[in-house]
Amino acid sequence: MSEVLRDKIKNKRAKIGIIGLGYVGLPLAIEFARKGYKTYGIDTDVNKIKMIQQKKNYIKDVITKEFLYAINNNLFTASTTYDNAGEMDVIYICVPTPVTVNKTPDITFIMNCAEELSKKLKRNQLIILKSTTFPGTTENYVQPVLERRGFKAGKDYYLAFSPERIDPGNKTYNTANTPVVVGGVTKKCTELAVMISQEVTPKVHAVSSPRVAEMEKLLENIFRSVNIALVNEIARLCERMRDVNIWEVVEAAATKPFGFMPFYPGPGIGGHCIQIDPYYLDWLAKQYDFQTKFIEIAAELNEDMPFYVRDLIFKEIAGLPVRAQEANVLILGTTFKKDIDDARNSPALKLIELLHKDGIKNLNFHDPYMKNIRLPDKIFRCQQLDEKLLRESDIVVIVTDHSSYDYEWIVSYSKKIVDTRNATKKIRNNRDKITLLGYSPSL
Ligand SMILES: NC(=O)c1ccc[n+]([C@@H]2O[C@H](COP(=O)([O-])OP(=O)(O)OC[C@H]3O[C@@H](n4cnc5c(N)ncnc54)[C@H](O)[C@@H]3O)[C@@H](O)[C@H]2O)c1
């Protein structure tokens, strides 16, 4: 049976379905189209589908020329409905996996997809879940729904988990050259999932089950969370010690060619992965009467960083001839990391929320990728970044270190800078204006 799908993949006749056309799904869809596959996207967000129909590329990492090539050559079409899901041969699920207000996994988006697909599932179809989730999701949650009508994975259809590794803004690694991990429910499922994955990226690593692939993804992201927390903790110690600069420490440690990998302190973490994934594992561990203490502490420490930066700002304001609430505070960079347009769970948003709650009346922001920031009781609009704005600000806080900023120019026109990213590293003049997170030298 699997020969049918194998042949279709080999001859590039397999029709590819991508469910969820966001930061993960759209680049994947365009990559398949680029490789010559007929690709169909499904997204419940009407705006995204409209933009695709109007040939408007909305994901910065997707090359517009390739996006237009896919659409103009009828290799990529998209819709809000699952009507033609039954005609596809391979379906990737790339929907969000957030946490609830109680920081427990929310897999409703995945389950909604599974429900829809269960109505359309046809023989020989291969379903690959890509959304980051806890081990067991594919087999214990998705598989039973898909098999309601009596199909069996590995026999009637195929099911696998293959985590997404895309790193928005990364100029070196993308969908086409980042190795992929695949774990199928049966051997045949794995073989087919490996085969289709190799059409996009040559390096595919097969593991023994979806559970291993699901855990592998959590390990990757929690590795980052824990190491960022570690360096944030040492940064806070350095600040208290005064004469040790954490940035110099990390730079020195990074000269070791083995056994060390540099991570940098900052105002906190954001995005749809590192901030959320520790809670997926934490929830799972509790089902086994196991507490992921170390991982929880790291997540808490990272979440505390915007509060720490808030305190740093207030300390600086205290030294100015202005009442705290009257101070003009300018936040530079609000996306969750540099050079991207994604502000989900950004520490800058948390910081703005905290400063607003603290009563800072003259709070402004600038980000080349964001127009507005909405709080429940206020909308902040991106300001024009010019000499006047910098001169009028009592404190300029560098939260996200976009490459497009001219830091020398920013420092020269600002009265006081709080730099949470060491973005001003190369600037020699006006150092006395700069307060660096993780270094507070004695006067
Ligand atoms: N963004 C990243 O850098 C990244 C990296 C690795 C892994 N991931 C993981 O990939 C998954 C997707 O993340 P993303 O950043 O692409 O999310 P996203 O929010 O950018 O895109 C998800 C899309 O799915 C759509 N959607 C939701 N429910 C749907 C449904 N039932 N049917 C059809 N479409 C539906 C949404 O409208 C949205 O457009 C998440 O699990 C995330 O953790 C993301």
The ligand as an ORCA input file, in Angstrom:
! r2SCAN-3c Opt
* xyz 0 1
  N       7.500     30.469     14.993
  C       8.565     29.737     15.173
  O       9.682     30.227     15.080
  C       8.479     28.263     15.490
  C       9.631     27.489     15.445
  C       9.559     26.129     15.722
  C       8.332     25.584     16.075
  N       7.214     26.353     16.128
  C       5.957     25.701     16.479
  O       5.171     25.579     15.289
  C       3.784     25.728     15.591
  C       3.190     26.851     14.761
  O       3.838     28.047     15.118
  P       3.741     29.371     14.224
  O       4.731     30.309     14.795
  O       3.794     29.046     12.786
  O       2.255     29.852     14.593
  P       1.414     30.979     13.830
  O       0.444     31.505     14.821
  O       2.330     31.926     13.126
  O       0.640     30.170     12.708
  C      -0.308     29.200     12.981
  C      -1.475     29.352     12.012
  O      -2.409     28.292     12.253
  C      -3.707     28.791     11.990
  N      -4.703     27.901     12.591
  C      -5.051     27.784     13.896
  N      -5.965     26.807     14.041
  C      -6.205     26.297     12.821
  C      -7.036     25.254     12.342
  N      -7.776     24.541     13.148
  N      -7.024     25.015     11.018
  C      -6.259     25.723     10.160
  N      -5.439     26.711     10.573
  C      -5.404     26.992     11.878
  C      -3.674     30.193     12.560
  O      -4.665     31.005     12.009
  C      -2.256     30.648     12.175
  O      -2.235     31.345     10.955
  C       3.708     25.951     17.090
  O       3.529     24.727     17.729
  C       5.086     26.480     17.433
  O       5.459     26.218     18.767
  C       7.246     27.675     15.832
*
